[in-house]
Amino acid sequence: MRSGAAFVRTVAVALTLVGIDVYESTIARASTMDPVLEIPREIPVDSVSLMAFIAVAALSALIASSLYRAARYLRHAPAPSAEPASRTLGTFEISPSWIRAGTPIFKGTELSRSPDGKTSTGLWSCDGPGTFEWQYGCDETVCLIEGQVQVEYLRRHFTLNAGDSAVFHAGTRALWHVPVYARKVYTLHELDFLVRVWRRIIRMLARR
């Protein structure tokens, strides 16, 4: 997926470089000999033509990129619903080192994923009682739809009840305690490298 977008950007850069090369070649041929007087003469170079070429190349790249994204989205977008769909939650395991107490059982399923693969939504549940640490590799927004969860996060304590939502940032950890049962809808968003770096810098400055 990402290779297609990279290809479009490469084509745009290539077209721009070709335009610059044509411009420089024209400059090199600008000085010629007058066939009558046999003396050098200057041929004016129309810089407007170069700018027009670059503008057309940039516009073409923009249109191509838009068409590519539209085609990618239409290819991977789910069909409109004609009836309710039920999702079966599959069991999955986490690292044993994350579990602090109890024997929680985790289940989950992915509902959708963006064409670029950076954003996904899904359902998650936990049968308690259990206390466990959760390490976030992506930004996550959750909305609890059943049960209750007691959370310790960034030196704060709060409780999520059905209908409550919370946001957790990539690179952080939270301690969750599920007394009986919890079920949530989640959205994961994968951050770009520069966003991660800037967020880390901001945290370091905030601690001073």
MDAnalysis code that builds the backbone (N, CA, C; Angstrom):
import MDAnalysis as mda
import numpy as np

u = mda.Universe.empty(624, n_residues=208, atom_resindex=np.repeat(np.arange(208), 3), trajectory=True)
u.add_TopologyAttr("name", ["N", "CA", "C"] * 208)
u.add_TopologyAttr("resid", np.arange(1, 209))
u.add_TopologyAttr("resname", ["MET", "ARG", "SER", "GLY", "ALA", "ALA", "PHE", "VAL", "ARG", "THR", "VAL", "ALA", "VAL", "ALA", "LEU", "THR", "LEU", "VAL", "GLY", "ILE", "ASP", "VAL", "TYR", "GLU", "SER", "THR", "ILE", "ALA", "ARG", "ALA", "SER", "THR", "MET", "ASP", "PRO", "VAL", "LEU", "GLU", "ILE", "PRO", "ARG", "GLU", "ILE", "PRO", "VAL", "ASP", "SER", "VAL", "SER", "LEU", "MET", "ALA", "PHE", "ILE", "ALA", "VAL", "ALA", "ALA", "LEU", "SER", "ALA", "LEU", "ILE", "ALA", "SER", "SER", "LEU", "TYR", "ARG", "ALA", "ALA", "ARG", "TYR", "LEU", "ARG", "HIS", "ALA", "PRO", "ALA", "PRO", "SER", "ALA", "GLU", "PRO", "ALA", "SER", "ARG", "THR", "LEU", "GLY", "THR", "PHE", "GLU", "ILE", "SER", "PRO", "SER", "TRP", "ILE", "ARG", "ALA", "GLY", "THR", "PRO", "ILE", "PHE", "LYS", "GLY", "THR", "GLU", "LEU", "SER", "ARG", "SER", "PRO", "ASP", "GLY", "LYS", "THR", "SER", "THR", "GLY", "LEU", "TRP", "SER", "CYS", "ASP", "GLY", "PRO", "GLY", "THR", "PHE", "GLU", "TRP", "GLN", "TYR", "GLY", "CYS", "ASP", "GLU", "THR", "VAL", "CYS", "LEU", "ILE", "GLU", "GLY", "GLN", "VAL", "GLN", "VAL", "GLU", "TYR", "LEU", "ARG", "ARG", "HIS", "PHE", "THR", "LEU", "ASN", "ALA", "GLY", "ASP", "SER", "ALA", "VAL", "PHE", "HIS", "ALA", "GLY", "THR", "ARG", "ALA", "LEU", "TRP", "HIS", "VAL", "PRO", "VAL", "TYR", "ALA", "ARG", "LYS", "VAL", "TYR", "THR", "LEU", "HIS", "GLU", "LEU", "ASP", "PHE", "LEU", "VAL", "ARG", "VAL", "TRP", "ARG", "ARG", "ILE", "ILE", "ARG", "MET", "LEU", "ALA", "ARG", "ARG"])
u.atoms.positions = np.array([
    [0.819, -1.197, 0.000],
    [0.000, 0.000, 0.000],
    [0.863, 1.261, 0.000],
    [1.793, 1.317, 0.963],
    [2.611, 2.507, 1.094],
    [3.561, 2.659, -0.088],
    [3.934, 1.517, -0.744],
    [4.849, 1.589, -1.877],
    [4.213, 2.333, -3.040],
    [2.876, 2.221, -3.190],
    [2.200, 2.940, -4.264],
    [2.281, 4.436, -4.076],
    [2.041, 4.909, -2.841],
    [2.142, 6.340, -2.563],
    [3.568, 6.819, -2.751],
    [4.530, 5.994, -2.354],
    [5.930, 6.365, -2.533],
    [6.267, 6.467, -4.018],
    [5.682, 5.578, -4.830],
    [5.918, 5.621, -6.271],
    [5.394, 6.913, -6.871],
    [4.201, 7.336, -6.434],
    [3.618, 8.576, -6.954],
    [4.508, 9.765, -6.606],
    [5.010, 9.806, -5.357],
    [5.892, 10.903, -4.961],
    [7.185, 10.879, -5.774],
    [7.705, 9.683, -6.039],
    [8.933, 9.572, -6.821],
    [8.733, 10.087, -8.230],
    [7.587, 9.762, -8.836],
    [7.281, 10.251, -10.181],
    [7.195, 11.772, -10.193],
    [6.574, 12.355, -9.165],
    [6.456, 13.812, -9.097],
    [7.832, 14.462, -9.026],
    [8.707, 13.916, -8.191],
    [10.064, 14.454, -8.080],
    [10.809, 14.299, -9.387],
    [10.643, 13.126, -10.039],
    [11.331, 12.882, -11.306],
    [10.895, 13.876, -12.380],
    [9.580, 14.132, -12.445],
    [9.080, 15.090, -13.440],
    [9.626, 16.484, -13.184],
    [9.709, 16.862, -11.913],
    [10.258, 18.173, -11.571],
    [11.725, 18.269, -11.968],
    [12.491, 17.213, -11.713],
    [13.909, 17.214, -12.078],
    [14.090, 17.267, -13.585],
    [13.199, 16.575, -14.308],
    [13.256, 16.643, -15.777],
    [13.008, 18.056, -16.260],
    [12.037, 18.731, -15.643],
    [11.759, 20.114, -16.020],
    [12.956, 21.013, -15.778],
    [13.620, 20.838, -14.636],
    [14.812, 21.649, -14.339],
    [15.921, 21.345, -15.329],
    [16.079, 20.045, -15.678],
    [17.119, 19.661, -16.629],
    [16.863, 20.280, -17.998],
    [15.589, 20.275, -18.423],
    [15.244, 20.902, -19.707],
    [15.563, 22.388, -19.679],
    [15.246, 23.017, -18.555],
    [15.528, 24.446, -18.408],
    [17.030, 24.721, -18.510],
    [17.841, 23.932, -17.815],
    [19.285, 24.143, -17.846],
    [19.857, 23.858, -19.223],
    [19.314, 22.872, -19.918],
    [19.771, 22.574, -21.274],
    [19.463, 23.727, -22.213],
    [18.323, 24.340, -22.003],
    [17.954, 25.498, -22.833],
    [18.902, 26.664, -22.572],
    [19.259, 26.836, -21.298],
    [20.224, 27.879, -20.959],
    [21.559, 27.635, -21.675],
    [21.977, 26.367, -21.694],
    [23.260, 26.031, -22.317],
    [23.248, 26.314, -23.811],
    [22.076, 26.198, -24.444],
    [21.983, 26.457, -25.882],
    [21.572, 27.882, -26.185],
    [21.460, 28.687, -25.167],
    [20.953, 30.038, -25.374],
    [21.902, 30.898, -26.206],
    [23.201, 30.656, -26.079],
    [24.183, 31.440, -26.827],
    [24.510, 30.730, -28.138],
    [24.130, 31.304, -29.252],
    [24.376, 30.730, -30.580],
    [25.013, 31.769, -31.482],
    [25.406, 31.331, -32.665],
    [26.023, 32.255, -33.622],
    [24.959, 32.788, -34.565],
    [24.969, 34.089, -34.760],
    [24.076, 34.701, -35.737],
    [24.520, 34.253, -37.121],
    [23.644, 33.644, -37.941],
    [24.064, 33.124, -39.248],
    [24.489, 34.200, -40.241],
    [24.061, 35.435, -40.018],
    [24.386, 36.514, -40.946],
    [25.622, 37.267, -40.480],
    [25.589, 37.712, -39.236],
    [26.686, 38.516, -38.720],
    [27.828, 37.669, -38.183],
    [27.561, 36.369, -38.002],
    [28.537, 35.442, -37.460],
    [29.124, 35.924, -36.136],
    [28.235, 36.433, -35.284],
    [28.636, 36.847, -33.945],
    [27.667, 36.186, -32.955],
    [28.121, 35.976, -31.737],
    [27.218, 35.345, -30.759],
    [25.992, 36.207, -30.514],
    [24.859, 35.591, -30.384],
    [23.636, 36.292, -30.015],
    [22.968, 35.559, -28.869],
    [22.196, 36.268, -28.084],
    [21.513, 35.696, -26.920],
    [20.066, 35.379, -27.281],
    [19.699, 34.162, -27.031],
    [18.310, 33.760, -27.235],
    [17.619, 33.786, -25.882],
    [16.620, 34.616, -25.674],
    [15.969, 34.679, -24.365],
    [15.287, 33.352, -24.025],
    [15.462, 32.940, -22.797],
    [14.846, 31.709, -22.316],
    [13.550, 32.058, -21.586],
    [12.488, 31.418, -21.966],
    [11.179, 31.695, -21.380],
    [11.037, 30.894, -20.089],
    [11.255, 31.548, -18.949],
    [11.153, 30.861, -17.663],
    [9.711, 30.481, -17.344],
    [8.767, 31.171, -18.017],
    [7.361, 30.842, -17.781],
    [7.064, 29.400, -18.197],
    [7.727, 28.953, -19.279],
    [7.507, 27.585, -19.756],
    [7.942, 26.568, -18.702],
    [9.082, 26.860, -18.053],
    [9.560, 25.961, -17.010],
    [8.574, 25.907, -15.854],
    [8.110, 27.071, -15.407],
    [7.168, 27.114, -14.302],
    [5.875, 26.384, -14.650],
    [5.451, 26.530, -15.916],
    [4.230, 25.855, -16.346],
    [4.427, 24.337, -16.329],
    [5.623, 23.902, -16.764],
    [5.912, 22.468, -16.766],
    [5.898, 21.915, -15.357],
    [6.541, 22.628, -14.423],
    [6.587, 22.177, -13.032],
    [5.179, 22.151, -12.437],
    [4.379, 23.179, -12.763],
    [3.011, 23.233, -12.239],
    [2.184, 22.066, -12.757],
    [2.328, 21.762, -14.055],
    [1.588, 20.639, -14.633],
    [2.042, 19.326, -14.009],
    [3.372, 19.184, -13.792],
    [3.895, 17.959, -13.176],
    [3.356, 17.797, -11.766],
    [3.357, 18.889, -10.987],
    [2.859, 18.815, -9.611],
    [1.367, 18.504, -9.587],
    [0.616, 19.130, -10.497],
    [-0.825, 18.882, -10.553],
    [-1.115, 17.438, -10.959],
    [-0.335, 16.938, -11.913],
    [-0.521, 15.550, -12.357],
    [-0.232, 14.578, -11.222],
    [0.842, 14.867, -10.463],
    [1.186, 14.004, -9.332],
    [0.088, 14.042, -8.272],
    [-0.481, 15.236, -8.037],
    [-1.555, 15.367, -7.054],
    [-2.787, 14.583, -7.473],
    [-3.149, 14.687, -8.751],
    [-4.315, 13.957, -9.260],
    [-4.073, 12.452, -9.185],
    [-2.847, 12.038, -9.584],
    [-2.522, 10.612, -9.539],
    [-2.574, 10.082, -8.113],
    [-2.065, 10.873, -7.163],
    [-2.091, 10.459, -5.769],
    [-3.524, 10.340, -5.257],
    [-4.363, 11.307, -5.629],
    [-5.764, 11.274, -5.197],
    [-6.494, 10.064, -5.780],
    [-6.234, 9.780, -7.053],
    [-6.873, 8.631, -7.691],
    [-6.406, 7.326, -7.054],
    [-5.117, 7.276, -6.730],
    [-4.579, 6.067, -6.106],
    [-5.218, 5.829, -4.740],
    [-5.324, 6.896, -3.940],
    [-5.921, 6.757, -2.615],
    [-7.394, 6.367, -2.720],
    [-8.104, 6.974, -3.679],
    [-9.518, 6.642, -3.851],
    [-9.686, 5.182, -4.250],
    [-8.848, 4.723, -5.199],
    [-8.937, 3.336, -5.652],
    [-8.602, 2.375, -4.517],
    [-7.584, 2.718, -3.717],
    [-7.200, 1.869, -2.595],
    [-8.312, 1.787, -1.568],
    [-8.951, 2.943, -1.297],
    [-10.043, 2.942, -0.318],
    [-11.216, 2.109, -0.816],
    [-11.609, 2.305, -2.085],
    [-12.750, 1.572, -2.629],
    [-12.481, 0.073, -2.667],
    [-11.220, -0.285, -2.864],
    [-10.871, -1.705, -2.920],
    [-11.013, -2.380, -1.568],
    [-10.663, -1.664, -0.495],
    [-10.631, -2.273, 0.829],
    [-11.823, -1.891, 1.708],
    [-12.626, -0.935, 1.285],
    [-13.771, -0.531, 2.105],
    [-14.802, -1.656, 2.155],
    [-15.403, -1.904, 3.308],
    [-16.427, -2.958, 3.400],
    [-17.699, -2.566, 2.666],
    [-18.438, -3.567, 2.254],
    [-19.702, -3.317, 1.562],
    [-20.735, -2.792, 2.549],
    [-21.694, -2.003, 2.064],
    [-22.739, -1.503, 2.980],
    [-23.548, -2.658, 3.552],
    [-23.981, -2.491, 4.791],
    [-24.688, -3.567, 5.489],
    [-26.125, -3.693, 4.993],
    [-26.540, -4.935, 4.791],
    [-27.931, -5.217, 4.456],
    [-28.665, -5.818, 5.637],
    [-27.887, -6.264, 6.651],
    [-28.469, -6.863, 7.848],
    [-27.427, -6.796, 8.958],
    [-27.851, -6.978, 10.212],
    [-26.877, -6.951, 11.316],
    [-25.850, -8.064, 11.169],
    [-24.623, -7.762, 11.574],
    [-23.546, -8.750, 11.522],
    [-23.024, -8.989, 12.935],
    [-22.871, -10.238, 13.290],
    [-22.336, -10.580, 14.610],
    [-20.861, -10.913, 14.474],
    [-20.077, -10.505, 15.455],
    [-18.639, -10.749, 15.454],
    [-18.293, -11.683, 16.606],
    [-17.596, -12.753, 16.296],
    [-17.142, -13.683, 17.319],
    [-15.777, -13.244, 17.815],
    [-15.658, -13.096, 19.114],
    [-14.387, -12.688, 19.700],
    [-13.500, -13.913, 19.903],
    [-12.322, -13.860, 19.320],
    [-11.387, -14.953, 19.472],
    [-10.477, -14.740, 20.668],
    [-10.075, -15.846, 21.294],
    [-9.190, -15.765, 22.454],
    [-7.770, -15.450, 22.023],
    [-7.110, -14.579, 22.745],
    [-5.698, -14.317, 22.485],
    [-4.968, -14.155, 23.814],
    [-3.675, -14.323, 23.745],
    [-2.856, -14.289, 24.948],
    [-1.955, -13.065, 24.950],
    [-1.616, -12.617, 26.146],
    [-0.645, -11.540, 26.304],
    [0.566, -12.108, 27.031],
    [1.614, -11.313, 27.101],
    [2.816, -11.768, 27.792],
    [2.498, -12.063, 29.258],
    [2.918, -13.229, 29.772],
    [2.661, -13.557, 31.179],
    [3.220, -12.517, 32.141],
    [4.267, -11.798, 31.716],
    [4.858, -10.782, 32.585],
    [3.928, -9.589, 32.797],
    [2.915, -9.449, 31.943],
    [1.965, -8.343, 32.090],
    [0.960, -8.610, 33.207],
    [0.696, -9.865, 33.500],
    [-0.341, -10.213, 34.474],
    [0.214, -10.089, 35.888],
    [-0.461, -9.284, 36.695],
    [-0.030, -9.054, 38.073],
    [-0.799, -9.925, 39.069],
    [-2.051, -10.207, 38.788],
    [-2.856, -11.007, 39.719],
    [-4.027, -11.619, 38.959],
    [-4.475, -12.797, 39.457],
    [-5.622, -13.442, 38.846],
    [-5.262, -14.185, 37.569],
    [-6.302, -14.686, 36.916],
    [-6.133, -15.393, 35.641],
    [-7.114, -14.829, 34.613],
    [-6.918, -13.591, 34.202],
    [-7.845, -12.977, 33.250],
    [-7.805, -13.685, 31.890],
    [-8.969, -13.754, 31.254],
    [-9.092, -14.350, 29.918],
    [-9.461, -13.238, 28.945],
    [-8.639, -13.068, 27.913],
    [-8.832, -11.974, 26.958],
    [-9.384, -12.504, 25.635],
    [-10.291, -11.733, 25.077],
    [-10.850, -12.048, 23.757],
    [-10.935, -10.754, 22.945],
    [-10.915, -10.896, 21.639],
    [-11.014, -9.705, 20.811],
    [-11.167, -10.034, 19.342],
    [-11.568, -9.040, 18.580],
    [-11.667, -9.167, 17.131],
    [-11.555, -7.784, 16.506],
    [-10.971, -7.723, 15.343],
    [-10.852, -6.453, 14.614],
    [-12.104, -6.245, 13.776],
    [-12.649, -5.028, 13.813],
    [-13.845, -4.701, 13.036],
    [-13.509, -4.052, 11.715],
    [-12.522, -3.170, 11.704],
    [-12.151, -2.476, 10.469],
    [-10.732, -1.973, 10.568],
    [-10.142, -1.698, 9.401],
    [-8.780, -1.160, 9.327],
    [-8.720, -0.192, 8.151],
    [-8.065, 0.936, 8.359],
    [-7.946, 1.931, 7.296],
    [-7.070, 1.401, 6.166],
    [-7.249, 1.900, 4.937],
    [-6.458, 1.406, 3.808],
    [-4.947, 1.527, 4.004],
    [-4.501, 2.543, 4.748],
    [-3.059, 2.685, 4.972],
    [-2.567, 1.829, 6.137],
    [-3.484, 1.143, 6.808],
    [-3.103, 0.239, 7.883],
    [-2.771, 0.918, 9.197],
    [-2.932, 2.234, 9.281],
    [-2.531, 2.950, 10.486],
    [-3.631, 3.043, 11.538],
    [-4.872, 2.860, 11.144],
    [-5.982, 2.993, 12.085],
    [-6.864, 1.755, 12.014],
    [-7.233, 1.235, 13.173],
    [-8.109, 0.065, 13.215],
    [-9.057, 0.186, 14.396],
    [-10.190, -0.471, 14.284],
    [-11.162, -0.511, 15.369],
    [-11.519, -1.968, 15.643],
    [-11.942, -2.231, 16.870],
    [-12.285, -3.600, 17.199],
    [-13.001, -3.710, 18.522],
    [-13.316, -4.954, 18.888],
    [-13.956, -5.271, 20.158],
    [-12.982, -6.068, 21.017],
    [-13.033, -5.847, 22.316],
    [-12.139, -6.524, 23.264],
    [-12.921, -6.812, 24.530],
    [-12.631, -7.962, 25.142],
    [-13.284, -8.282, 26.409],
    [-12.301, -8.982, 27.330],
    [-12.588, -8.925, 28.610],
    [-11.760, -9.585, 29.616],
    [-12.661, -10.181, 30.679],
    [-12.476, -11.475, 30.936],
    [-13.155, -12.143, 32.048],
    [-12.215, -12.118, 33.240],
    [-12.648, -11.474, 34.332],
    [-11.838, -11.383, 35.530],
    [-12.231, -12.430, 36.559],
    [-11.805, -12.230, 37.775],
    [-11.035, -11.053, 38.206],
    [-9.577, -11.162, 37.774],
    [-8.977, -9.999, 37.519],
    [-7.582, -9.993, 37.115],
    [-7.020, -8.599, 37.121],
    [-5.723, -8.511, 37.404],
    [-4.993, -7.245, 37.354],
    [-3.815, -7.444, 36.411],
    [-3.667, -6.531, 35.469],
    [-2.625, -6.706, 34.472],
    [-2.137, -5.343, 33.973],
    [-0.917, -5.356, 33.478],
    [-0.336, -4.158, 32.871],
    [-0.556, -4.234, 31.360],
    [-0.905, -3.096, 30.786],
    [-1.064, -3.044, 29.324],
    [-0.078, -2.025, 28.752],
    [0.737, -2.474, 27.811],
    [1.731, -1.618, 27.179],
    [1.213, -1.201, 25.803],
    [1.218, 0.103, 25.559],
    [0.588, 0.641, 24.348],
    [1.631, 0.919, 23.269],
    [1.486, 0.202, 22.151],
    [2.362, 0.438, 21.013],
    [1.786, 1.466, 20.054],
    [0.487, 1.759, 20.191],
    [-0.204, 2.756, 19.371],
    [-1.019, 3.652, 20.293],
    [-1.478, 4.780, 19.769],
    [-2.481, 5.556, 20.490],
    [-3.777, 4.747, 20.491],
    [-4.420, 4.684, 21.641],
    [-5.652, 3.898, 21.728],
    [-6.749, 4.700, 22.422],
    [-7.909, 4.712, 21.802],
    [-9.112, 5.287, 22.396],
    [-10.076, 4.152, 22.674],
    [-10.583, 4.089, 23.896],
    [-11.484, 2.999, 24.272],
    [-12.805, 3.565, 24.760],
    [-13.840, 2.796, 24.564],
    [-15.150, 3.102, 25.133],
    [-15.676, 1.821, 25.753],
    [-15.869, 1.834, 27.060],
    [-16.345, 0.642, 27.759],
    [-17.847, 0.497, 27.527],
    [-18.264, -0.670, 27.088],
    [-19.685, -0.878, 26.812],
    [-20.334, -1.841, 27.812],
    [-19.498, -2.584, 28.540],
    [-20.019, -3.450, 29.606],
    [-18.993, -3.551, 30.721],
    [-19.486, -3.733, 31.953],
    [-18.602, -3.999, 33.074],
    [-17.950, -2.772, 33.667],
    [-16.829, -3.008, 34.327],
    [-16.099, -1.939, 35.022],
    [-14.601, -2.255, 35.013],
    [-13.807, -1.194, 34.920],
    [-12.350, -1.326, 34.944],
    [-11.781, -0.236, 35.842],
    [-10.881, -0.611, 36.724],
    [-10.154, 0.348, 37.550],
    [-8.758, 0.521, 36.952],
    [-8.397, 1.763, 36.653],
    [-7.185, 2.037, 35.883],
    [-6.212, 2.899, 36.684],
    [-4.931, 2.534, 36.617],
    [-3.853, 3.376, 37.129],
    [-2.993, 3.749, 35.927],
    [-2.949, 5.055, 35.626],
    [-2.293, 5.498, 34.391],
    [-1.657, 6.872, 34.593],
    [-0.370, 6.963, 34.289],
    [0.381, 8.217, 34.414],
    [0.197, 8.828, 35.810],
    [0.349, 7.977, 36.822],
    [0.271, 8.386, 38.226],
    [-1.122, 8.902, 38.613],
    [-2.130, 8.493, 37.866],
    [-3.509, 8.858, 38.198],
    [-4.346, 7.584, 38.305],
    [-5.414, 7.644, 39.089],
    [-6.331, 6.521, 39.259],
    [-7.743, 6.957, 38.859],
    [-8.399, 6.147, 38.062],
    [-9.794, 6.431, 37.705],
    [-10.494, 5.115, 37.365],
    [-11.808, 5.180, 37.339],
    [-12.633, 4.001, 37.073],
    [-13.444, 4.222, 35.810],
    [-13.436, 3.222, 34.938],
    [-14.257, 3.256, 33.727],
    [-15.488, 2.388, 33.937],
    [-16.648, 2.988, 33.768],
    [-17.906, 2.254, 33.794],
    [-18.488, 2.237, 32.385],
    [-19.522, 1.440, 32.191],
    [-20.149, 1.347, 30.875],
    [-20.547, 2.738, 30.366],
    [-20.108, 3.066, 29.172],
    [-20.386, 4.377, 28.586],
    [-19.232, 5.348, 28.703],
    [-18.246, 5.041, 29.555],
    [-17.078, 5.919, 29.720],
    [-16.022, 5.611, 28.650],
    [-15.229, 6.630, 28.334],
    [-14.148, 6.466, 27.362],
    [-12.854, 7.010, 27.939],
    [-11.737, 6.610, 27.344],
    [-10.424, 7.060, 27.798],
    [-9.450, 6.961, 26.626],
    [-8.362, 7.727, 26.727],
    [-7.333, 7.753, 25.690],
    [-5.994, 7.388, 26.310],
    [-5.247, 6.511, 25.639],
    [-3.935, 6.085, 26.096],
    [-2.932, 6.307, 24.959],
    [-1.781, 6.868, 25.288],
    [-0.790, 7.217, 24.273],
    [0.217, 6.102, 24.046],
    [0.700, 6.035, 22.819],
    [1.728, 5.057, 22.468],
    [2.982, 5.292, 23.307],
    [3.618, 4.198, 23.725],
    [4.832, 4.303, 24.521],
    [4.583, 4.401, 26.010],
    [3.323, 4.321, 26.449],
    [3.002, 4.383, 27.875],
    [2.462, 3.031, 28.344],
    [2.274, 2.937, 29.667],
    [1.744, 1.720, 30.269],
    [0.615, 2.076, 31.218],
    [-0.323, 1.159, 31.347],
    [-1.432, 1.343, 32.293],
    [-1.645, 0.042, 33.051],
    [-2.065, 0.180, 34.290],
    [-2.405, -0.984, 35.112],
    [-3.928, -1.073, 35.165],
    [-4.457, -2.191, 34.663],
    [-5.899, -2.400, 34.619],
    [-6.290, -3.456, 35.652],
    [-7.405, -3.208, 36.339],
    [-7.984, -4.204, 37.228],
    [-9.439, -4.408, 36.824],
    [-9.752, -5.637, 36.418],
    [-11.116, -5.996, 36.030],
    [-11.712, -6.857, 37.136],
    [-12.633, -6.321, 37.929],
    [-13.198, -7.092, 39.043],
    [-13.967, -8.326, 38.586],
    [-14.795, -8.166, 37.551],
    [-15.628, -9.288, 37.088],
    [-15.517, -9.474, 35.575],
    [-15.934, -8.445, 34.853],
    [-15.989, -8.556, 33.395],
    [-15.913, -7.153, 32.795],
    [-15.301, -7.053, 31.618],
    [-15.241, -5.777, 30.910],
    [-15.264, -6.038, 29.414],
    [-15.944, -5.179, 28.711],
    [-16.033, -5.277, 27.245],
    [-15.927, -3.865, 26.686],
    [-15.080, -3.676, 25.692],
    [-14.849, -2.331, 25.166],
    [-14.780, -2.338, 23.641],
    [-15.012, -1.171, 23.077],
    [-14.701, -0.892, 21.681],
    [-13.432, -0.051, 21.679],
    [-12.493, -0.395, 20.824],
    [-11.235, 0.342, 20.796],
    [-10.921, 0.844, 19.394],
    [-10.146, 1.918, 19.345],
    [-9.588, 2.429, 18.103],
    [-8.093, 2.610, 18.294],
    [-7.316, 1.980, 17.440],
    [-5.860, 2.087, 17.486],
    [-5.380, 2.960, 16.345],
    [-4.422, 3.830, 16.658],
    [-3.839, 4.673, 15.615],
    [-2.323, 4.616, 15.709],
    [-1.677, 4.163, 14.642],
    [-0.222, 4.068, 14.593],
    [0.369, 5.438, 14.284],
    [1.314, 5.876, 15.100],
    [1.889, 7.207, 14.947],
    [3.065, 7.198, 13.990],
    [3.237, 8.330, 13.289],
    [4.431, 8.514, 12.477],
    [5.643, 8.699, 13.389],
    [6.814, 8.432, 12.842],
    [8.043, 8.502, 13.638],
    [8.254, 9.898, 14.224],
    [8.032, 10.938, 13.415],
    [8.272, 12.300, 13.897],
    [7.304, 12.674, 15.022],
    [6.082, 12.175, 14.947],
    [5.109, 12.451, 16.014],
    [5.589, 11.841, 17.318],
    [6.103, 10.609, 17.244],
    [6.630, 9.961, 18.442],
    [7.786, 10.754, 19.041],
    [8.691, 11.237, 18.174],
    [9.850, 11.996, 18.651],
    [9.409, 13.285, 19.323],
    [8.512, 14.031, 18.676],
    [8.062, 15.300, 19.244],
    [7.325, 15.093, 20.563],
    [6.518, 14.045, 20.620],
    [5.786, 13.778, 21.866],
    [6.759, 13.452, 22.994],
    [7.822, 12.710, 22.678],
    [8.817, 12.366, 23.696],
    [9.543, 13.616, 24.182],
    [9.866, 14.515, 23.250],
    [10.538, 15.762, 23.630],
    [9.639, 16.598, 24.538],
    [8.358, 16.675, 24.189],
    [7.412, 17.459, 24.995],
    [7.298, 16.881, 26.403],
    [7.282, 15.555, 26.519],
    [7.211, 14.939, 27.842],
    [8.451, 15.252, 28.669],
    [9.615, 15.197, 28.017],
    [10.854, 15.495, 28.736],
    [10.871, 16.930, 29.238],
    [10.380, 17.862, 28.420],
    [10.337, 19.268, 28.822],
    [9.334, 19.474, 29.954],
    [8.222, 18.726, 29.898],
    [7.180, 18.888, 30.918],
    [7.646, 18.408, 32.293],
    [8.592, 17.468, 32.326],
    [9.082, 16.924, 33.585],
    [10.056, 17.865, 34.304],
    [10.587, 18.840, 33.573],
    [11.568, 19.749, 34.183],
    [10.884, 20.796, 35.054],
])
